[in-house]
């Protein structure tokens, strides 16, 4: 292979390595709630990033496969090409043939390793850590395309990995499936009490939370008429003033189109916009609010709000119309109230 072609292949392999490293770190470092809010605003790139995070185990396998392929390519192509060009220089310096080849190989290996670490590893990591959500939205679409093409190989790699984990006594588990059922948590509480790790007061508190009545949300709903809301065109100053008058930190946004999710705005975002002098409105800063039927049990409502990383939930009446709001604080107070 001639030198220009070898250098072009080297540059492509370094860029590919950097792409896979950046994709891996972006999916791990990006904050999923921010991506979900961007996806709710219609960003296709954000939806792709959220979908990648939901199958993080497979995506990480894809990143590792890509990094391995690029690293092997650098070893097979780049190092020999560079070493071959350094051998004549070593001969010209008066080294014998064997020593010239050894010196050329060491220098080529050192140069390729340096470029690999700096351009293919450290620079992409630093960029992703600085801009995790933006990098995730930028990289997720092409990275998911690569993972789709290599999915059979990735599935085989995951299966082999899971088998190895089982052989050493480690149950494999997808990184996104970390929740436990109430029955599992109750068993953990009882086992912890048996081992003396928690006291009777803690046992009663935890048991009360796990055995909370499966009552509907009706008694905890803030009626629709009592909801404090601002129009979509409200400025940051109007949001801050409204929140201060009512002693709230979250306000609903009025004028949501039928069929679209309810939305709320946090006064913190309004303060940030004021400090930056940004010309924005409540519509731009709004976050989606999950909806749930009024017959949803308290524990189910908590699970829904946690799954959507939201402190507020819209409660729907039997006919599907909004009946009011539910607050995560009120739900947790009910769950943790002493029996």
SULURHU-V792908 format. One line per field, one symbol per residue. phi: phi as a letter, one per 40 degrees, with the letter a starting at -180 (. if undefined). A space follows every 10 residues. Layout:
phi = ???
This chain:
phi = .ccdcccccc cccccccccc cccccccccc cddccccccc chcccccccc ccccbcdccc cccccccccc ccccccbccc ccccccddcc cccgccdccc cccccccccc cccccccccc bccccccccc bccccccccd dccccccccc ddcccccccc ccccccccgb ccacccbbcb cdcccccccc cccccgcbcc cccccccccc bddccccdcb ccddccccbb cdcccdcccc cccccbgbbb bcbcgccdgc ccabbccdcc ccccccgccb bcdcccbcbc bacccccdcc ccccccccfb cbbccbcccg ccbibbbccc ccccccccc
